[in-house]
Amino acid sequence: MARKPWSFKEDRRLMELAKSSASLEEAAKQLGRSPDAIKRMALRLGLSLKTKASKKA
């Protein structure tokens, strides 16, 4: 399966979502990409996103 290139607008949106403490799954849903794609791009951009499973009660 071919990967869809990331646009500048998507990069900026991912940065905004990370800054607002969005989860990896939430970012994936909003950007229409897989959680793995979000994780790879977040690493490339130096961002950290939480996964839903890592939230502590």
mmCIF entry with sequence, helices, sheets and N, C-alpha, C, O atoms, coordinates in Angstrom:
data_MODEL
# 
_entry.id   MODEL 
# 
_entity.id                         1 
_entity.type                       polymer 
_entity.pdbx_number_of_molecules   1 
# 
_entity_poly.entity_id                      1 
_entity_poly.type                           'polypeptide(L)' 
_entity_poly.nstd_linkage                   no 
_entity_poly.nstd_monomer                   no 
_entity_poly.pdbx_seq_one_letter_code       MARKPWSFKEDRRLMELAKSSASLEEAAKQLGRSPDAIKRMALRLGLSLKTKASKKA 
_entity_poly.pdbx_seq_one_letter_code_can   MARKPWSFKEDRRLMELAKSSASLEEAAKQLGRSPDAIKRMALRLGLSLKTKASKKA 
_entity_poly.pdbx_strand_id                 A 
# 
loop_
_entity_poly_seq.entity_id 
_entity_poly_seq.num 
_entity_poly_seq.mon_id 
_entity_poly_seq.hetero 
1 1  MET n 
1 2  ALA n 
1 3  ARG n 
1 4  LYS n 
1 5  PRO n 
1 6  TRP n 
1 7  SER n 
1 8  PHE n 
1 9  LYS n 
1 10 GLU n 
1 11 ASP n 
1 12 ARG n 
1 13 ARG n 
1 14 LEU n 
1 15 MET n 
1 16 GLU n 
1 17 LEU n 
1 18 ALA n 
1 19 LYS n 
1 20 SER n 
1 21 SER n 
1 22 ALA n 
1 23 SER n 
1 24 LEU n 
1 25 GLU n 
1 26 GLU n 
1 27 ALA n 
1 28 ALA n 
1 29 LYS n 
1 30 GLN n 
1 31 LEU n 
1 32 GLY n 
1 33 ARG n 
1 34 SER n 
1 35 PRO n 
1 36 ASP n 
1 37 ALA n 
1 38 ILE n 
1 39 LYS n 
1 40 ARG n 
1 41 MET n 
1 42 ALA n 
1 43 LEU n 
1 44 ARG n 
1 45 LEU n 
1 46 GLY n 
1 47 LEU n 
1 48 SER n 
1 49 LEU n 
1 50 LYS n 
1 51 THR n 
1 52 LYS n 
1 53 ALA n 
1 54 SER n 
1 55 LYS n 
1 56 LYS n 
1 57 ALA n 
# 
_struct_asym.id          A 
_struct_asym.entity_id   1 
# 
loop_
_struct_conf.conf_type_id 
_struct_conf.id 
_struct_conf.pdbx_PDB_helix_id 
_struct_conf.beg_label_comp_id 
_struct_conf.beg_label_asym_id 
_struct_conf.beg_label_seq_id 
_struct_conf.pdbx_beg_PDB_ins_code 
_struct_conf.end_label_comp_id 
_struct_conf.end_label_asym_id 
_struct_conf.end_label_seq_id 
_struct_conf.pdbx_end_PDB_ins_code 
_struct_conf.beg_auth_comp_id 
_struct_conf.beg_auth_asym_id 
_struct_conf.beg_auth_seq_id 
_struct_conf.end_auth_comp_id 
_struct_conf.end_auth_asym_id 
_struct_conf.end_auth_seq_id 
_struct_conf.pdbx_PDB_helix_class 
_struct_conf.details 
_struct_conf.pdbx_PDB_helix_length 
HELX_P HELX_P1 AA1 PHE A 8  ? LYS A 19 ? PHE A 8  LYS A 19 1 ? 12 
HELX_P HELX_P2 AA2 LEU A 24 ? LEU A 31 ? LEU A 24 LEU A 31 1 ? 8  
HELX_P HELX_P3 AA3 PRO A 35 ? LEU A 45 ? PRO A 35 LEU A 45 1 ? 11 
HELX_P HELX_P4 AA4 LYS A 52 ? SER A 54 ? LYS A 52 SER A 54 5 ? 3  
# 
_struct_conf_type.id          HELX_P 
_struct_conf_type.criteria    ? 
_struct_conf_type.reference   ? 
# 
loop_
_atom_site.group_PDB 
_atom_site.id 
_atom_site.type_symbol 
_atom_site.label_atom_id 
_atom_site.label_alt_id 
_atom_site.label_comp_id 
_atom_site.label_asym_id 
_atom_site.label_entity_id 
_atom_site.label_seq_id 
_atom_site.pdbx_PDB_ins_code 
_atom_site.Cartn_x 
_atom_site.Cartn_y 
_atom_site.Cartn_z 
_atom_site.occupancy 
_atom_site.B_iso_or_equiv 
_atom_site.pdbx_formal_charge 
_atom_site.auth_seq_id 
_atom_site.auth_comp_id 
_atom_site.auth_asym_id 
_atom_site.auth_atom_id 
_atom_site.pdbx_PDB_model_num 
ATOM 1   N N  . MET A 1 1  ? 0.848  -1.177 0.000  1.00 0.00 ? 1  MET A N  1 
ATOM 2   C CA . MET A 1 1  ? 0.000  0.000  0.000  1.00 0.00 ? 1  MET A CA 1 
ATOM 3   C C  . MET A 1 1  ? 0.898  1.248  0.000  1.00 0.00 ? 1  MET A C  1 
ATOM 4   O O  . MET A 1 1  ? 1.818  1.361  0.810  1.00 0.00 ? 1  MET A O  1 
ATOM 5   N N  . ALA A 1 2  ? 0.626  2.149  -0.890 1.00 0.00 ? 2  ALA A N  1 
ATOM 6   C CA . ALA A 1 2  ? 1.418  3.376  -1.002 1.00 0.00 ? 2  ALA A CA 1 
ATOM 7   C C  . ALA A 1 2  ? 1.022  4.363  0.088  1.00 0.00 ? 2  ALA A C  1 
ATOM 8   O O  . ALA A 1 2  ? -0.153 4.498  0.431  1.00 0.00 ? 2  ALA A O  1 
ATOM 9   N N  . ARG A 1 3  ? 2.015  5.039  0.616  1.00 0.00 ? 3  ARG A N  1 
ATOM 10  C CA . ARG A 1 3  ? 1.759  6.058  1.640  1.00 0.00 ? 3  ARG A CA 1 
ATOM 11  C C  . ARG A 1 3  ? 1.426  7.387  0.984  1.00 0.00 ? 3  ARG A C  1 
ATOM 12  O O  . ARG A 1 3  ? 1.992  7.758  -0.045 1.00 0.00 ? 3  ARG A O  1 
ATOM 13  N N  . LYS A 1 4  ? 0.498  8.088  1.605  1.00 0.00 ? 4  LYS A N  1 
ATOM 14  C CA . LYS A 1 4  ? 0.116  9.418  1.133  1.00 0.00 ? 4  LYS A CA 1 
ATOM 15  C C  . LYS A 1 4  ? 1.075  10.431 1.755  1.00 0.00 ? 4  LYS A C  1 
ATOM 16  O O  . LYS A 1 4  ? 1.240  10.444 2.974  1.00 0.00 ? 4  LYS A O  1 
ATOM 17  N N  . PRO A 1 5  ? 1.702  11.270 0.953  1.00 0.00 ? 5  PRO A N  1 
ATOM 18  C CA . PRO A 1 5  ? 2.632  12.259 1.510  1.00 0.00 ? 5  PRO A CA 1 
ATOM 19  C C  . PRO A 1 5  ? 1.918  13.214 2.469  1.00 0.00 ? 5  PRO A C  1 
ATOM 20  O O  . PRO A 1 5  ? 0.745  13.539 2.284  1.00 0.00 ? 5  PRO A O  1 
ATOM 21  N N  . TRP A 1 6  ? 2.646  13.654 3.493  1.00 0.00 ? 6  TRP A N  1 
ATOM 22  C CA . TRP A 1 6  ? 2.103  14.603 4.458  1.00 0.00 ? 6  TRP A CA 1 
ATOM 23  C C  . TRP A 1 6  ? 2.199  16.015 3.904  1.00 0.00 ? 6  TRP A C  1 
ATOM 24  O O  . TRP A 1 6  ? 3.218  16.408 3.337  1.00 0.00 ? 6  TRP A O  1 
ATOM 25  N N  . SER A 1 7  ? 1.125  16.769 4.077  1.00 0.00 ? 7  SER A N  1 
ATOM 26  C CA . SER A 1 7  ? 1.142  18.171 3.658  1.00 0.00 ? 7  SER A CA 1 
ATOM 27  C C  . SER A 1 7  ? 1.613  19.030 4.829  1.00 0.00 ? 7  SER A C  1 
ATOM 28  O O  . SER A 1 7  ? 1.596  18.588 5.978  1.00 0.00 ? 7  SER A O  1 
ATOM 29  N N  . PHE A 1 8  ? 2.026  20.242 4.536  1.00 0.00 ? 8  PHE A N  1 
ATOM 30  C CA . PHE A 1 8  ? 2.434  21.181 5.574  1.00 0.00 ? 8  PHE A CA 1 
ATOM 31  C C  . PHE A 1 8  ? 1.274  21.414 6.548  1.00 0.00 ? 8  PHE A C  1 
ATOM 32  O O  . PHE A 1 8  ? 1.469  21.509 7.759  1.00 0.00 ? 8  PHE A O  1 
ATOM 33  N N  . LYS A 1 9  ? 0.070  21.503 5.989  1.00 0.00 ? 9  LYS A N  1 
ATOM 34  C CA . LYS A 1 9  ? -1.127 21.732 6.805  1.00 0.00 ? 9  LYS A CA 1 
ATOM 35  C C  . LYS A 1 9  ? -1.340 20.579 7.798  1.00 0.00 ? 9  LYS A C  1 
ATOM 36  O O  . LYS A 1 9  ? -1.709 20.813 8.949  1.00 0.00 ? 9  LYS A O  1 
ATOM 37  N N  . GLU A 1 10 ? -1.109 19.342 7.353  1.00 0.00 ? 10 GLU A N  1 
ATOM 38  C CA . GLU A 1 10 ? -1.258 18.194 8.242  1.00 0.00 ? 10 GLU A CA 1 
ATOM 39  C C  . GLU A 1 10 ? -0.180 18.202 9.330  1.00 0.00 ? 10 GLU A C  1 
ATOM 40  O O  . GLU A 1 10 ? -0.456 17.867 10.482 1.00 0.00 ? 10 GLU A O  1 
ATOM 41  N N  . ASP A 1 11 ? 1.038  18.582 8.964  1.00 0.00 ? 11 ASP A N  1 
ATOM 42  C CA . ASP A 1 11 ? 2.119  18.703 9.952  1.00 0.00 ? 11 ASP A CA 1 
ATOM 43  C C  . ASP A 1 11 ? 1.713  19.688 11.042 1.00 0.00 ? 11 ASP A C  1 
ATOM 44  O O  . ASP A 1 11 ? 1.851  19.398 12.231 1.00 0.00 ? 11 ASP A O  1 
ATOM 45  N N  . ARG A 1 12 ? 1.214  20.848 10.636 1.00 0.00 ? 12 ARG A N  1 
ATOM 46  C CA . ARG A 1 12 ? 0.803  21.883 11.592 1.00 0.00 ? 12 ARG A CA 1 
ATOM 47  C C  . ARG A 1 12 ? -0.343 21.383 12.474 1.00 0.00 ? 12 ARG A C  1 
ATOM 48  O O  . ARG A 1 12 ? -0.356 21.638 13.678 1.00 0.00 ? 12 ARG A O  1 
ATOM 49  N N  . ARG A 1 13 ? -1.291 20.682 11.885 1.00 0.00 ? 13 ARG A N  1 
ATOM 50  C CA . ARG A 1 13 ? -2.434 20.162 12.648 1.00 0.00 ? 13 ARG A CA 1 
ATOM 51  C C  . ARG A 1 13 ? -1.961 19.145 13.689 1.00 0.00 ? 13 ARG A C  1 
ATOM 52  O O  . ARG A 1 13 ? -2.439 19.142 14.823 1.00 0.00 ? 13 ARG A O  1 
ATOM 53  N N  . LEU A 1 14 ? -1.021 18.284 13.298 1.00 0.00 ? 14 LEU A N  1 
ATOM 54  C CA . LEU A 1 14 ? -0.485 17.307 14.243 1.00 0.00 ? 14 LEU A CA 1 
ATOM 55  C C  . LEU A 1 14 ? 0.229  18.017 15.394 1.00 0.00 ? 14 LEU A C  1 
ATOM 56  O O  . LEU A 1 14 ? 0.119  17.597 16.546 1.00 0.00 ? 14 LEU A O  1 
ATOM 57  N N  . MET A 1 15 ? 0.952  19.080 15.089 1.00 0.00 ? 15 MET A N  1 
ATOM 58  C CA . MET A 1 15 ? 1.624  19.852 16.142 1.00 0.00 ? 15 MET A CA 1 
ATOM 59  C C  . MET A 1 15 ? 0.603  20.456 17.112 1.00 0.00 ? 15 MET A C  1 
ATOM 60  O O  . MET A 1 15 ? 0.811  20.452 18.325 1.00 0.00 ? 15 MET A O  1 
ATOM 61  N N  . GLU A 1 16 ? -0.501 20.976 16.564 1.00 0.00 ? 16 GLU A N  1 
ATOM 62  C CA . GLU A 1 16 ? -1.556 21.554 17.400 1.00 0.00 ? 16 GLU A CA 1 
ATOM 63  C C  . GLU A 1 16 ? -2.197 20.483 18.290 1.00 0.00 ? 16 GLU A C  1 
ATOM 64  O O  . GLU A 1 16 ? -2.458 20.720 19.469 1.00 0.00 ? 16 GLU A O  1 
ATOM 65  N N  . LEU A 1 17 ? -2.444 19.312 17.716 1.00 0.00 ? 17 LEU A N  1 
ATOM 66  C CA . LEU A 1 17 ? -3.063 18.227 18.488 1.00 0.00 ? 17 LEU A CA 1 
ATOM 67  C C  . LEU A 1 17 ? -2.133 17.761 19.608 1.00 0.00 ? 17 LEU A C  1 
ATOM 68  O O  . LEU A 1 17 ? -2.587 17.493 20.720 1.00 0.00 ? 17 LEU A O  1 
ATOM 69  N N  . ALA A 1 18 ? -0.847 17.665 19.321 1.00 0.00 ? 18 ALA A N  1 
ATOM 70  C CA . ALA A 1 18 ? 0.116  17.254 20.348 1.00 0.00 ? 18 ALA A CA 1 
ATOM 71  C C  . ALA A 1 18 ? 0.176  18.289 21.464 1.00 0.00 ? 18 ALA A C  1 
ATOM 72  O O  . ALA A 1 18 ? 0.239  17.937 22.642 1.00 0.00 ? 18 ALA A O  1 
ATOM 73  N N  . LYS A 1 19 ? 0.156  19.555 21.094 1.00 0.00 ? 19 LYS A N  1 
ATOM 74  C CA . LYS A 1 19 ? 0.211  20.639 22.079 1.00 0.00 ? 19 LYS A CA 1 
ATOM 75  C C  . LYS A 1 19 ? -1.030 20.626 22.974 1.00 0.00 ? 19 LYS A C  1 
ATOM 76  O O  . LYS A 1 19 ? -0.956 20.977 24.151 1.00 0.00 ? 19 LYS A O  1 
ATOM 77  N N  . SER A 1 20 ? -2.165 20.221 22.412 1.00 0.00 ? 20 SER A N  1 
ATOM 78  C CA . SER A 1 20 ? -3.405 20.186 23.188 1.00 0.00 ? 20 SER A CA 1 
ATOM 79  C C  . SER A 1 20 ? -3.600 18.850 23.912 1.00 0.00 ? 20 SER A C  1 
ATOM 80  O O  . SER A 1 20 ? -4.687 18.568 24.416 1.00 0.00 ? 20 SER A O  1 
ATOM 81  N N  . SER A 1 21 ? -2.559 18.041 23.962 1.00 0.00 ? 21 SER A N  1 
ATOM 82  C CA . SER A 1 21 ? -2.570 16.748 24.669 1.00 0.00 ? 21 SER A CA 1 
ATOM 83  C C  . SER A 1 21 ? -3.565 15.744 24.100 1.00 0.00 ? 21 SER A C  1 
ATOM 84  O O  . SER A 1 21 ? -4.133 14.944 24.843 1.00 0.00 ? 21 SER A O  1 
ATOM 85  N N  . ALA A 1 22 ? -3.776 15.779 22.800 1.00 0.00 ? 22 ALA A N  1 
ATOM 86  C CA . ALA A 1 22 ? -4.655 14.806 22.155 1.00 0.00 ? 22 ALA A CA 1 
ATOM 87  C C  . ALA A 1 22 ? -3.986 13.431 22.183 1.00 0.00 ? 22 ALA A C  1 
ATOM 88  O O  . ALA A 1 22 ? -2.759 13.337 22.191 1.00 0.00 ? 22 ALA A O  1 
ATOM 89  N N  . SER A 1 23 ? -4.782 12.380 22.199 1.00 0.00 ? 23 SER A N  1 
ATOM 90  C CA . SER A 1 23 ? -4.229 11.026 22.179 1.00 0.00 ? 23 SER A CA 1 
ATOM 91  C C  . SER A 1 23 ? -3.825 10.661 20.753 1.00 0.00 ? 23 SER A C  1 
ATOM 92  O O  . SER A 1 23 ? -4.252 11.288 19.783 1.00 0.00 ? 23 SER A O  1 
ATOM 93  N N  . LEU A 1 24 ? -3.001 9.644  20.660 1.00 0.00 ? 24 LEU A N  1 
ATOM 94  C CA . LEU A 1 24 ? -2.564 9.139  19.357 1.00 0.00 ? 24 LEU A CA 1 
ATOM 95  C C  . LEU A 1 24 ? -3.774 8.737  18.514 1.00 0.00 ? 24 LEU A C  1 
ATOM 96  O O  . LEU A 1 24 ? -3.846 9.058  17.328 1.00 0.00 ? 24 LEU A O  1 
ATOM 97  N N  . GLU A 1 25 ? -4.715 8.038  19.128 1.00 0.00 ? 25 GLU A N  1 
ATOM 98  C CA . GLU A 1 25 ? -5.910 7.575  18.416 1.00 0.00 ? 25 GLU A CA 1 
ATOM 99  C C  . GLU A 1 25 ? -6.767 8.741  17.943 1.00 0.00 ? 25 GLU A C  1 
ATOM 100 O O  . GLU A 1 25 ? -7.305 8.721  16.836 1.00 0.00 ? 25 GLU A O  1 
ATOM 101 N N  . GLU A 1 26 ? -6.891 9.763  18.798 1.00 0.00 ? 26 GLU A N  1 
ATOM 102 C CA . GLU A 1 26 ? -7.688 10.948 18.442 1.00 0.00 ? 26 GLU A CA 1 
ATOM 103 C C  . GLU A 1 26 ? -7.054 11.680 17.258 1.00 0.00 ? 26 GLU A C  1 
ATOM 104 O O  . GLU A 1 26 ? -7.753 12.102 16.337 1.00 0.00 ? 26 GLU A O  1 
ATOM 105 N N  . ALA A 1 27 ? -5.732 11.826 17.289 1.00 0.00 ? 27 ALA A N  1 
ATOM 106 C CA . ALA A 1 27 ? -5.016 12.490 16.190 1.00 0.00 ? 27 ALA A CA 1 
ATOM 107 C C  . ALA A 1 27 ? -5.185 11.699 14.897 1.00 0.00 ? 27 ALA A C  1 
ATOM 108 O O  . ALA A 1 27 ? -5.383 12.282 13.831 1.00 0.00 ? 27 ALA A O  1 
ATOM 109 N N  . ALA A 1 28 ? -5.108 10.375 14.991 1.00 0.00 ? 28 ALA A N  1 
ATOM 110 C CA . ALA A 1 28 ? -5.264 9.522  13.807 1.00 0.00 ? 28 ALA A CA 1 
ATOM 111 C C  . ALA A 1 28 ? -6.649 9.706  13.198 1.00 0.00 ? 28 ALA A C  1 
ATOM 112 O O  . ALA A 1 28 ? -6.789 9.809  11.979 1.00 0.00 ? 28 ALA A O  1 
ATOM 113 N N  . LYS A 1 29 ? -7.665 9.747  14.047 1.00 0.00 ? 29 LYS A N  1 
ATOM 114 C CA . LYS A 1 29 ? -9.042 9.912  13.573 1.00 0.00 ? 29 LYS A CA 1 
ATOM 115 C C  . LYS A 1 29 ? -9.216 11.275 12.891 1.00 0.00 ? 29 LYS A C  1 
ATOM 116 O O  . LYS A 1 29 ? -9.805 11.363 11.814 1.00 0.00 ? 29 LYS A O  1 
ATOM 117 N N  . GLN A 1 30 ? -8.702 12.330 13.523 1.00 0.00 ? 30 GLN A N  1 
ATOM 118 C CA . GLN A 1 30 ? -8.877 13.682 12.982 1.00 0.00 ? 30 GLN A CA 1 
ATOM 119 C C  . GLN A 1 30 ? -8.121 13.893 11.668 1.00 0.00 ? 30 GLN A C  1 
ATOM 120 O O  . GLN A 1 30 ? -8.585 14.617 10.786 1.00 0.00 ? 30 GLN A O  1 
ATOM 121 N N  . LEU A 1 31 ? -6.963 13.259 11.547 1.00 0.00 ? 31 LEU A N  1 
ATOM 122 C CA . LEU A 1 31 ? -6.156 13.447 10.332 1.00 0.00 ? 31 LEU A CA 1 
ATOM 123 C C  . LEU A 1 31 ? -6.437 12.383 9.265  1.00 0.00 ? 31 LEU A C  1 
ATOM 124 O O  . LEU A 1 31 ? -5.929 12.476 8.147  1.00 0.00 ? 31 LEU A O  1 
ATOM 125 N N  . GLY A 1 32 ? -7.231 11.388 9.604  1.00 0.00 ? 32 GLY A N  1 
ATOM 126 C CA . GLY A 1 32 ? -7.568 10.347 8.638  1.00 0.00 ? 32 GLY A CA 1 
ATOM 127 C C  . GLY A 1 32 ? -6.386 9.475  8.278  1.00 0.00 ? 32 GLY A C  1 
ATOM 128 O O  . GLY A 1 32 ? -6.239 9.055  7.130  1.00 0.00 ? 32 GLY A O  1 
ATOM 129 N N  . ARG A 1 33 ? -5.536 9.201  9.265  1.00 0.00 ? 33 ARG A N  1 
ATOM 130 C CA . ARG A 1 33 ? -4.352 8.369  9.057  1.00 0.00 ? 33 ARG A CA 1 
ATOM 131 C C  . ARG A 1 33 ? -4.290 7.306  10.143 1.00 0.00 ? 33 ARG A C  1 
ATOM 132 O O  . ARG A 1 33 ? -4.972 7.405  11.163 1.00 0.00 ? 33 ARG A O  1 
ATOM 133 N N  . SER A 1 34 ? -3.467 6.288  9.913  1.00 0.00 ? 34 SER A N  1 
ATOM 134 C CA . SER A 1 34 ? -3.344 5.218  10.898 1.00 0.00 ? 34 SER A CA 1 
ATOM 135 C C  . SER A 1 34 ? -2.551 5.701  12.116 1.00 0.00 ? 34 SER A C  1 
ATOM 136 O O  . SER A 1 34 ? -1.737 6.617  12.007 1.00 0.00 ? 34 SER A O  1 
ATOM 137 N N  . PRO A 1 35 ? -2.793 5.082  13.271 1.00 0.00 ? 35 PRO A N  1 
ATOM 138 C CA . PRO A 1 35 ? -2.004 5.440  14.455 1.00 0.00 ? 35 PRO A CA 1 
ATOM 139 C C  . PRO A 1 35 ? -0.490 5.276  14.213 1.00 0.00 ? 35 PRO A C  1 
ATOM 140 O O  . PRO A 1 35 ? 0.306  6.064  14.723 1.00 0.00 ? 35 PRO A O  1 
ATOM 141 N N  . ASP A 1 36 ? -0.099 4.263  13.442 1.00 0.00 ? 36 ASP A N  1 
ATOM 142 C CA . ASP A 1 36 ? 1.324  4.069  13.137 1.00 0.00 ? 36 ASP A CA 1 
ATOM 143 C C  . ASP A 1 36 ? 1.883  5.238  12.342 1.00 0.00 ? 36 ASP A C  1 
ATOM 144 O O  . ASP A 1 36 ? 3.000  5.686  12.601 1.00 0.00 ? 36 ASP A O  1 
ATOM 145 N N  . ALA A 1 37 ? 1.118  5.736  11.375 1.00 0.00 ? 37 ALA A N  1 
ATOM 146 C CA . ALA A 1 37 ? 1.569  6.880  10.575 1.00 0.00 ? 37 ALA A CA 1 
ATOM 147 C C  . ALA A 1 37 ? 1.701  8.118  11.455 1.00 0.00 ? 37 ALA A C  1 
ATOM 148 O O  . ALA A 1 37 ? 2.643  8.896  11.301 1.00 0.00 ? 37 ALA A O  1 
ATOM 149 N N  . ILE A 1 38 ? 0.764  8.300  12.372 1.00 0.00 ? 38 ILE A N  1 
ATOM 150 C CA . ILE A 1 38 ? 0.814  9.436  13.286 1.00 0.00 ? 38 ILE A CA 1 
ATOM 151 C C  . ILE A 1 38 ? 2.046  9.327  14.177 1.00 0.00 ? 38 ILE A C  1 
ATOM 152 O O  . ILE A 1 38 ? 2.752  10.310 14.400 1.00 0.00 ? 38 ILE A O  1 
ATOM 153 N N  . LYS A 1 39 ? 2.298  8.119  14.685 1.00 0.00 ? 39 LYS A N  1 
ATOM 154 C CA . LYS A 1 39 ? 3.443  7.891  15.568 1.00 0.00 ? 39 LYS A CA 1 
ATOM 155 C C  . LYS A 1 39 ? 4.761  8.196  14.850 1.00 0.00 ? 39 LYS A C  1 
ATOM 156 O O  . LYS A 1 39 ? 5.646  8.845  15.408 1.00 0.00 ? 39 LYS A O  1 
ATOM 157 N N  . ARG A 1 40 ? 4.881  7.720  13.601 1.00 0.00 ? 40 ARG A N  1 
ATOM 158 C CA . ARG A 1 40 ? 6.106  7.971  12.821 1.00 0.00 ? 40 ARG A CA 1 
ATOM 159 C C  . ARG A 1 40 ? 6.321  9.456  12.581 1.00 0.00 ? 40 ARG A C  1 
ATOM 160 O O  . ARG A 1 40 ? 7.436  9.953  12.740 1.00 0.00 ? 40 ARG A O  1 
ATOM 161 N N  . MET A 1 41 ? 5.269  10.168 12.200 1.00 0.00 ? 41 MET A N  1 
ATOM 162 C CA . MET A 1 41 ? 5.418  11.587 11.914 1.00 0.00 ? 41 MET A CA 1 
ATOM 163 C C  . MET A 1 41 ? 5.669  12.384 13.195 1.00 0.00 ? 41 MET A C  1 
ATOM 164 O O  . MET A 1 41 ? 6.438  13.344 13.186 1.00 0.00 ? 41 MET A O  1 
ATOM 165 N N  . ALA A 1 42 ? 5.033  11.996 14.281 1.00 0.00 ? 42 ALA A N  1 
ATOM 166 C CA . ALA A 1 42 ? 5.261  12.669 15.557 1.00 0.00 ? 42 ALA A CA 1 
ATOM 167 C C  . ALA A 1 42 ? 6.735  12.526 15.962 1.00 0.00 ? 42 ALA A C  1 
ATOM 168 O O  . ALA A 1 42 ? 7.348  13.488 16.424 1.00 0.00 ? 42 ALA A O  1 
ATOM 169 N N  . LEU A 1 43 ? 7.293  11.343 15.792 1.00 0.00 ? 43 LEU A N  1 
ATOM 170 C CA . LEU A 1 43 ? 8.712  11.140 16.099 1.00 0.00 ? 43 LEU A CA 1 
ATOM 171 C C  . LEU A 1 43 ? 9.588  12.008 15.208 1.00 0.00 ? 43 LEU A C  1 
ATOM 172 O O  . LEU A 1 43 ? 10.549 12.621 15.673 1.00 0.00 ? 43 LEU A O  1 
ATOM 173 N N  . ARG A 1 44 ? 9.253  12.054 13.938 1.00 0.00 ? 44 ARG A N  1 
ATOM 174 C CA . ARG A 1 44 ? 10.020 12.859 12.979 1.00 0.00 ? 44 ARG A CA 1 
ATOM 175 C C  . ARG A 1 44 ? 9.980  14.346 13.330 1.00 0.00 ? 44 ARG A C  1 
ATOM 176 O O  . ARG A 1 44 ? 10.959 15.068 13.140 1.00 0.00 ? 44 ARG A O  1 
ATOM 177 N N  . LEU A 1 45 ? 8.825  14.795 13.848 1.00 0.00 ? 45 LEU A N  1 
ATOM 178 C CA . LEU A 1 45 ? 8.660  16.207 14.210 1.00 0.00 ? 45 LEU A CA 1 
ATOM 179 C C  . LEU A 1 45 ? 9.082  16.509 15.650 1.00 0.00 ? 45 LEU A C  1 
ATOM 180 O O  . LEU A 1 45 ? 9.051  17.661 16.084 1.00 0.00 ? 45 LEU A O  1 
ATOM 181 N N  . GLY A 1 46 ? 9.477  15.461 16.388 1.00 0.00 ? 46 GLY A N  1 
ATOM 182 C CA . GLY A 1 46 ? 9.899  15.668 17.771 1.00 0.00 ? 46 GLY A CA 1 
ATOM 183 C C  . GLY A 1 46 ? 8.743  15.903 18.720 1.00 0.00 ? 46 GLY A C  1 
ATOM 184 O O  . GLY A 1 46 ? 8.896  16.598 19.724 1.00 0.00 ? 46 GLY A O  1 
ATOM 185 N N  . LEU A 1 47 ? 7.582  15.328 18.414 1.00 0.00 ? 47 LEU A N  1 
ATOM 186 C CA . LEU A 1 47 ? 6.388  15.506 19.243 1.00 0.00 ? 47 LEU A CA 1 
ATOM 187 C C  . LEU A 1 47 ? 6.118  14.252 20.060 1.00 0.00 ? 47 LEU A C  1 
ATOM 188 O O  . LEU A 1 47 ? 6.572  13.164 19.705 1.00 0.00 ? 47 LEU A O  1 
ATOM 189 N N  . SER A 1 48 ? 5.388  14.404 21.141 1.00 0.00 ? 48 SER A N  1 
ATOM 190 C CA . SER A 1 48 ? 4.974  13.222 21.902 1.00 0.00 ? 48 SER A CA 1 
ATOM 191 C C  . SER A 1 48 ? 3.458  13.224 22.036 1.00 0.00 ? 48 SER A C  1 
ATOM 192 O O  . SER A 1 48 ? 2.840  14.236 22.366 1.00 0.00 ? 48 SER A O  1 
ATOM 193 N N  . LEU A 1 49 ? 2.886  12.068 21.770 1.00 0.00 ? 49 LEU A N  1 
ATOM 194 C CA . LEU A 1 49 ? 1.442  11.890 21.881 1.00 0.00 ? 49 LEU A CA 1 
ATOM 195 C C  . LEU A 1 49 ? 1.180  10.729 22.829 1.00 0.00 ? 49 LEU A C  1 
ATOM 196 O O  . LEU A 1 49 ? 1.923  9.748  22.832 1.00 0.00 ? 49 LEU A O  1 
ATOM 197 N N  . LYS A 1 50 ? 0.138  10.836 23.627 1.00 0.00 ? 50 LYS A N  1 
ATOM 198 C CA . LYS A 1 50 ? -0.223 9.769  24.551 1.00 0.00 ? 50 LYS A CA 1 
ATOM 199 C C  . LYS A 1 50 ? -1.153 8.787  23.847 1.00 0.00 ? 50 LYS A C  1 
ATOM 200 O O  . LYS A 1 50 ? -1.932 9.164  22.971 1.00 0.00 ? 50 LYS A O  1 
ATOM 201 N N  . THR A 1 51 ? -1.055 7.517  24.249 1.00 0.00 ? 51 THR A N  1 
ATOM 202 C CA . THR A 1 51 ? -2.027 6.547  23.756 1.00 0.00 ? 51 THR A CA 1 
ATOM 203 C C  . THR A 1 51 ? -3.114 6.432  24.801 1.00 0.00 ? 51 THR A C  1 
ATOM 204 O O  . THR A 1 51 ? -2.882 6.715  25.977 1.00 0.00 ? 51 THR A O  1 
ATOM 205 N N  . LYS A 1 52 ? -4.294 6.021  24.386 1.00 0.00 ? 52 LYS A N  1 
ATOM 206 C CA . LYS A 1 52 ? -5.408 5.905  25.331 1.00 0.00 ? 52 LYS A CA 1 
ATOM 207 C C  . LYS A 1 52 ? -5.072 4.908  26.424 1.00 0.00 ? 52 LYS A C  1 
ATOM 208 O O  . LYS A 1 52 ? -5.470 5.103  27.573 1.00 0.00 ? 52 LYS A O  1 
ATOM 209 N N  . ALA A 1 53 ? -4.352 3.848  26.099 1.00 0.00 ? 53 ALA A N  1 
ATOM 210 C CA . ALA A 1 53 ? -4.015 2.806  27.066 1.00 0.00 ? 53 ALA A CA 1 
ATOM 211 C C  . ALA A 1 53 ? -3.068 3.311  28.155 1.00 0.00 ? 53 ALA A C  1 
ATOM 212 O O  . ALA A 1 53 ? -3.022 2.738  29.244 1.00 0.00 ? 53 ALA A O  1 
ATOM 213 N N  . SER A 1 54 ? -2.315 4.371  27.876 1.00 0.00 ? 54 SER A N  1 
ATOM 214 C CA . SER A 1 54 ? -1.319 4.833  28.849 1.00 0.00 ? 54 SER A CA 1 
ATOM 215 C C  . SER A 1 54 ? -1.878 5.815  29.879 1.00 0.00 ? 54 SER A C  1 
ATOM 216 O O  . SER A 1 54 ? -1.166 6.222  30.797 1.00 0.00 ? 54 SER A O  1 
ATOM 217 N N  . LYS A 1 55 ? -3.156 6.198  29.729 1.00 0.00 ? 55 LYS A N  1 
ATOM 218 C CA . LYS A 1 55 ? -3.755 7.115  30.697 1.00 0.00 ? 55 LYS A CA 1 
ATOM 219 C C  . LYS A 1 55 ? -3.960 6.391  32.026 1.00 0.00 ? 55 LYS A C  1 
ATOM 220 O O  . LYS A 1 55 ? -4.435 5.255  32.055 1.00 0.00 ? 55 LYS A O  1 
ATOM 221 N N  . LYS A 1 56 ? -3.605 7.045  33.109 1.00 0.00 ? 56 LYS A N  1 
ATOM 222 C CA . LYS A 1 56 ? -3.753 6.442  34.432 1.00 0.00 ? 56 LYS A CA 1 
ATOM 223 C C  . LYS A 1 56 ? -5.017 6.952  35.103 1.00 0.00 ? 56 LYS A C  1 
ATOM 224 O O  . LYS A 1 56 ? -5.357 8.130  34.998 1.00 0.00 ? 56 LYS A O  1 
ATOM 225 N N  . ALA A 1 57 ? -5.703 6.058  35.790 1.00 0.00 ? 57 ALA A N  1 
ATOM 226 C CA . ALA A 1 57 ? -6.968 6.428  36.447 1.00 0.00 ? 57 ALA A CA 1 
ATOM 227 C C  . ALA A 1 57 ? -6.726 7.076  37.783 1.00 0.00 ? 57 ALA A C  1 
ATOM 228 O O  . ALA A 1 57 ? -7.677 7.448  38.470 1.00 0.00 ? 57 ALA A O  1 
# 
